[in-house]
Amino acid sequence: MLHSSPARVMRDLLPALSLALVMATIALLNPRAISYLGFTLMLNLAVPIALATVAQMFIIAGNDLDLSIGPFVSFVSCVGATWLIDKPAAGILLLIMSVGGYAALGAIIQWRKLPSIVVTLGMSFVWQGLAILILPSPGGTAPDWLQALMNIKPPLLPFPIAAALVIAVAAWFGLMRTSYGAILRGSGGNAVAIARAGWSLLKIKAVLFALAGLFGVFSGLALLGVTTSADANIGSGYTLLSIAGVILGGGEFVGGIVSPVGAIIGALTLALAASPLLTFLNIPPDWQVGANGVILIVVLAARAQIGRKAVGT
Amino acid sequence: MRSATTLLSKPWTWSFFGAAFVFILAISFTGGVGAADMITTALSLAVFTIVVGLGQMMVITLGPGNVDLSLPANIGLASAVSMTLMNGSDSLVAVGLLAALGCGLAIGIANYLMIRALGIPPIVATLSSSFVVQSMDIAYGRGLQIKPPPGFADFINLQIGGVPVSAILVILLSAGVALLLRRTAYGRSVLAVGQNARAALFAGIAVERTRAATYALCGMLGGLDGALLAGYFRGANVDIGNEYLLSSIAVVVIGGTSVAGGKANVPGILGASLFLVLLLTMLNTFGVSAGVRLVATGLVIAAVVIAAGNRGLTDPDPG
């Protein structure tokens, strides 16, 4: 195990520090934003982003990458806005089948030793196409229970923060504190060792992908609950956001190194940096995407520099 | 490793078979009507995929994790820059083309610097830079309504006996890239770095210079593609390069280039680009809806990759 050198501690704290920095800047620019209502509004899209980031985290834990999570989130939102209302049983079955599809994809990737980037790239077309077939033009409505769920007003803690906490604790416990979670991460760290110890890599990969599919479903439904109507491109930005969130939160592309709590913090940082911060900074909309890119570059560069020191010590 | 003695055992031949197969499906549906036009259009459109596919191939050949996700933004910005500088005048075509190449070169070098100097993984580095470039393009190119110089547009659409001149030129470009890979020190360095960067370093190869040159080359090809697309579609557009993120990576893989790096395949890029373009043409001829077209394209790409499977693809080596 690596022990806590100062650089290592810095590195672990970096996701939280980035979030604190973004929040401090917002507080400085607009003190009224730091309130129950302010956070509820600023972070209303953070819950689906956090869920998609957790989905991506399971994939990255196994040294793969899912380039189809964004279109998949769109697909789920479209199913939620149409089938779940008209024919709930069929809608639920379709969503369960799509999670099964994810598991099957993971199994095929492991079995044929395929590059996940390419296979999921192909799947991104498939989900996008299915989303368009289900909902050709923007519309539909969110089921009442979903809207009610996303509009809960818990005492003291704004809903997005409370929800992020619940998701973080659940993902942290499952992946970091259970023995099978360690096996799942181990498949990314040293697959040969895990296989020698008698675990089925095929099953592990299928489980990782199924978990990603499950959280992808949660993300799509949460997004639908917030926006109350769907559109076939609604989740298109989520592929990039989810990857960035995992990496921002301290995850690595290889080695089974991921941090569920860090990933959630990364997702919250991105959700805040994506638009509230930039709006308060008076950055014109044209440059908001670019500013996001710059924020990402700065944080990752800082992390890489600290990371090099951590490896050096 | 199978010894590639017969033509059939070479991975890239299959992409041409695939292209021929979808073409036959398409013309049998129309009863042979418009077959020549179909080929001409497919050849013209495949050119744009081939140019960026070659760039992406070089980058992917550098080894696991190397990929350029900034190509669509690069294409968009270069299309705007080249059209502005050409300003509709045939005498300025060279200036515009040079500017597009320079613009792509700058993006490629910026990508490399982020990877090298800042230590960011290529996927996130090129992704982040694509955000920045996209913003520049939106701010700079929005509402830009400059038509390409008539001579330039005509040249890109020029055909000799149904064969687009641009397709002939892109075959020459591909041959050039193939020669670069096989016959030059730089090309051999790219393959060596992709096979084992550490061994390449110990063998005295300038690994970092090779990587820098490759990202720069890919950027320039992206820039060139932007100018060509603006000429073909008669105007620059922020979204003009969007489809080339997926297609540039797809043609590399379908064409038999190893995703694990160290093994490039130029003929495969040509075959796979034709295959993808003809596949879309076929689906258009069938008159299917946009949704079905996407699902079919995705399933075909996935199926081809699954069928080809396990071609010396290893898990990226941690550390």
Interface residues (C-beta under 8 A of the other chain):
Chain A: N63 L65 I108 R112 K113 L114 P115 I117 V118 V119 L121 G122 M123 S124 F125 V126 W127 Q128 G129 L130 A131 I132 L133 P136 G189 A191 L240 I243 A244 I247 F253 V254 G255 P284 D286 W287 Q288 V289 G290 A291 N292 G293 V294 L296 I297 L300 A301 A304 Q305 G307 R308
Chain B: G65 V67 M114 L118 G119 I120 P121 I123 V124 A125 L127 S128 S129 S130 F131 V132 V133 Q134 S135 M136 I138 A139 R142 L246 I249 A250 V253 V259 A260 S289 A290 G291 V292 R293 L294 V295 A296 T297 G298 L299 V300 I301 A302 V305 I306 G309 N310 L313 T314 D315 P316 D317 P318 G319
